[in-house]
Amino acid sequence: QVQLVESGGGLVQAGGSLSLSCVASGVKFLFDSMNWYRQAPGKERELVATGRLDISGIKLDSVKGRFTVSRPRNKNTVYLQMNNLEPEDTDVYYCKTQFRERTYWGQGTQVTVSS
């Protein structure tokens, strides 16, 4: 079955950087999109970035200019480079993809930014 595994989270000081990775397995084709979301306790999950085979981009205004998403065209992997991190970026970051009306989520990776 489809599995998404995120990695790269951790604890960093404000102004620091982290690089997240998400790898999808269990299929023999390429997903059109693999996206990054984040969620804080008690809040709704919000879209951070889309990683598509044709074009990728940051969707969350508060991280534009600091985060970069990249998606290789030959594998089911998506990266999120996070620079100049702020305490407000503290969240669990999730990877999501979908195929034929089914949605798949990873288990999430915790990002904690200390002030």
Beta strands, then each sheet from edge to edge (+ up, - down):
strand 1: 3-7
strand 2: 10-13
strand 3: 18-25
strand 4: 33-39
strand 5: 46-52
strand 6: 56-58
strand 7: 67-70
strand 8: 77-82
strand 9: 91-99
strand 10: 102-105
strand 11: 109-114
sheet 1: 1+ 3- 8+ 7-
sheet 2: 2+ 11+ 9- 4+ 5- 6+
sheet 3: 2+ 11+ 9- 10+
end
